[in-house]
Amino acid sequence: ACRRCCFLSRSRCCCCCCFSDPWQHIICCVLCSRTSGSARIRSTIAAFFSTFPTPTTVLEADVADITAVIHPLGLQPTRLAAVKAVSHDFLATDWQEPSQFKGCGKFVADSWKVFCKGHRVSRGIHDVKLTQYLAWVNRWDAQEQGGCHDHKPQAQVRQQHHTEQKPGSHNTEAGT
């Protein structure tokens, strides 16, 4: 298991923290919003990504299929709209931060910085679990003297998603 998951399982941190893939991380944050983070929520998130692993699969999916998978989370119309909008904008825009997406606020942007970009400074981060994680990982790094990180570079993963864009869509970032 990755270091993040070891800390997160002990601290009961948000369930979105185990996704270093930027799209999955952002979608997980959207889906976990206003939930308890219980085992049922985590299994619903796992089922969602098993069924819809990429932004393209979300964009091509029937609304009823997505709604059925996210039903245990509640607030289906709101979550569905946000998931569809984030998936579309993730591929179609030259976004810089997740806060540019519908349904994504400060927590999503801060957690993306920490878990997808490798940000290690707690200044400006107000979420208790994120600051606890940063304190823990910084102590771990100090003990390991810069040990191995398990983060994929965000640009690499983002490019991976852009190569599988929705048929007939225009990939502005890749210039095609």
C-alpha positions as CSV (number, residue, x, y, z in Angstrom):
1,A,0.0,0.0,0.0
2,C,1.2,3.5,-0.7
3,R,2.2,5.8,2.2
4,R,-0.8,8.0,1.7
5,C,-3.2,5.1,2.1
6,C,-1.4,4.0,5.3
7,F,-1.9,7.5,6.9
8,L,-5.4,7.9,5.5
9,S,-6.7,4.6,6.8
10,R,-5.5,5.5,10.3
11,S,-6.8,9.1,10.2
12,R,-10.1,8.4,8.3
13,C,-9.2,11.1,5.9
14,C,-11.4,11.9,2.9
15,C,-11.7,9.0,0.4
16,C,-10.5,11.1,-2.6
17,C,-7.0,11.2,-1.3
18,C,-5.9,7.8,-2.8
19,F,-6.3,9.0,-6.4
20,S,-3.2,10.7,-7.9
21,D,-4.9,10.7,-11.3
22,P,-6.1,14.3,-11.5
23,W,-9.5,13.6,-13.1
24,Q,-10.3,10.7,-10.7
25,H,-9.2,12.8,-7.8
26,I,-11.4,15.7,-8.7
27,I,-14.4,13.5,-9.5
28,C,-13.9,11.6,-6.2
29,C,-13.9,14.9,-4.3
30,V,-17.1,16.0,-6.1
31,L,-18.8,12.6,-5.3
32,C,-17.6,12.6,-1.6
33,S,-18.8,16.1,-1.0
34,R,-21.4,16.2,1.8
35,T,-21.0,12.5,2.7
36,S,-19.6,10.7,5.7
37,G,-16.8,8.9,3.8
38,S,-18.1,5.6,5.2
39,A,-17.3,2.2,3.7
40,R,-20.6,2.4,1.7
41,I,-19.4,5.7,0.2
42,R,-16.0,4.3,-0.6
43,S,-17.5,1.3,-2.3
44,T,-19.8,3.5,-4.3
45,I,-16.7,5.6,-5.5
46,A,-14.9,2.3,-6.4
47,A,-18.0,1.1,-8.4
48,F,-18.1,4.5,-10.1
49,F,-14.5,4.3,-11.3
50,S,-14.9,0.6,-12.2
51,T,-17.8,1.6,-14.5
52,F,-16.6,5.0,-15.6
53,P,-12.8,5.0,-15.5
54,T,-12.2,8.0,-17.7
55,P,-13.8,11.4,-18.6
56,T,-14.7,10.0,-22.0
57,T,-16.7,7.1,-20.5
58,V,-18.6,9.5,-18.4
59,L,-19.4,11.7,-21.3
60,E,-20.6,8.8,-23.4
61,A,-22.6,7.2,-20.6
62,D,-26.4,7.4,-20.3
63,V,-27.5,9.6,-17.5
64,A,-29.6,6.8,-16.0
65,D,-26.5,4.6,-15.7
66,I,-24.4,7.2,-13.9
67,T,-27.4,8.0,-11.6
68,A,-27.8,4.3,-10.7
69,V,-24.2,4.0,-9.7
70,I,-24.1,7.2,-7.6
71,H,-27.5,6.7,-6.0
72,P,-26.1,5.7,-2.5
73,L,-24.4,9.1,-2.3
74,G,-27.7,11.1,-2.5
75,L,-28.0,14.5,-4.3
76,Q,-27.9,12.7,-7.6
77,P,-29.0,15.6,-9.9
78,T,-26.4,17.9,-8.4
79,R,-23.6,15.3,-8.4
80,L,-24.5,14.1,-12.0
81,A,-24.4,17.7,-13.3
82,A,-21.0,18.3,-11.6
83,V,-19.5,15.0,-12.8
84,K,-20.6,15.6,-16.4
85,A,-19.4,19.3,-16.4
86,V,-16.0,18.4,-14.8
87,S,-15.5,15.5,-17.3
88,H,-16.3,17.8,-20.2
89,D,-14.2,20.7,-19.1
90,F,-11.3,18.5,-18.0
91,L,-10.9,17.5,-21.7
92,A,-12.2,20.6,-23.5
93,T,-10.5,23.4,-21.6
94,D,-7.0,24.5,-20.7
95,W,-7.8,24.5,-17.0
96,Q,-5.2,25.5,-14.5
97,E,-6.9,24.6,-11.2
98,P,-9.9,22.4,-10.3
99,S,-11.7,25.4,-8.8
100,Q,-12.4,26.4,-12.4
101,F,-14.8,23.4,-12.6
102,K,-18.5,23.4,-11.6
103,G,-18.9,21.9,-8.1
104,C,-15.2,22.3,-7.2
105,G,-14.2,24.7,-4.5
106,K,-11.2,25.4,-2.2
107,F,-11.0,21.9,-0.7
108,V,-10.9,20.3,-4.2
109,A,-8.2,22.7,-5.3
110,D,-6.2,22.3,-2.1
111,S,-6.4,18.5,-2.1
112,W,-5.5,18.4,-5.8
113,K,-2.4,20.5,-5.0
114,V,-1.4,18.1,-2.3
115,F,-2.2,14.7,-3.8
116,C,-1.8,15.4,-7.5
117,K,0.9,18.1,-7.6
118,G,2.9,17.0,-4.6
119,H,2.4,20.4,-2.7
120,R,4.0,20.0,0.8
121,V,3.3,23.4,2.4
122,S,0.3,23.8,4.7
123,R,0.2,27.6,4.4
124,G,-3.2,28.6,3.0
125,I,-4.8,25.1,3.5
126,H,-7.5,25.2,6.1
127,D,-8.9,21.7,6.0
128,V,-7.9,19.8,9.2
129,K,-7.3,16.4,7.5
130,L,-5.2,17.9,4.7
131,T,-3.0,19.8,7.2
132,Q,-2.7,16.6,9.3
133,Y,-1.7,14.7,6.2
134,L,0.9,17.3,5.3
135,A,2.4,17.3,8.8
136,W,2.6,13.5,8.7
137,V,4.1,13.3,5.2
138,N,6.6,16.0,5.9
139,R,7.7,14.1,9.1
140,W,7.9,10.9,7.0
141,D,10.0,12.6,4.3
142,A,12.3,14.1,6.9
143,Q,12.8,10.6,8.4
144,E,13.4,9.0,5.0
145,Q,15.5,11.9,3.7
146,G,13.5,12.5,0.6
147,G,12.2,8.9,0.1
148,C,10.3,7.8,-2.9
149,H,7.0,9.5,-3.7
150,D,4.1,7.7,-5.3
151,H,2.8,10.6,-7.4
152,K,2.5,10.6,-11.2
153,P,3.3,13.9,-12.8
154,Q,0.0,15.6,-13.4
155,A,0.8,16.7,-16.9
156,Q,1.6,13.0,-17.8
157,V,-1.8,11.8,-16.6
158,R,-3.7,14.7,-18.1
159,Q,-2.1,14.0,-21.5
160,Q,-3.1,10.4,-21.1
161,H,-6.8,11.4,-20.7
162,H,-6.6,13.8,-23.6
163,T,-5.5,11.1,-26.0
164,E,-8.8,9.2,-25.3
165,Q,-11.1,12.2,-25.9
166,K,-14.7,11.8,-26.9
167,P,-15.1,11.0,-30.6
168,G,-15.8,14.1,-32.6
169,S,-14.5,16.5,-29.9
170,H,-11.8,19.0,-30.4
171,N,-8.7,18.6,-28.2
172,T,-7.5,22.1,-27.7
173,E,-4.6,21.4,-25.4
174,A,-2.9,18.9,-27.8
175,G,-3.4,21.2,-30.7
176,T,-5.4,18.6,-32.8
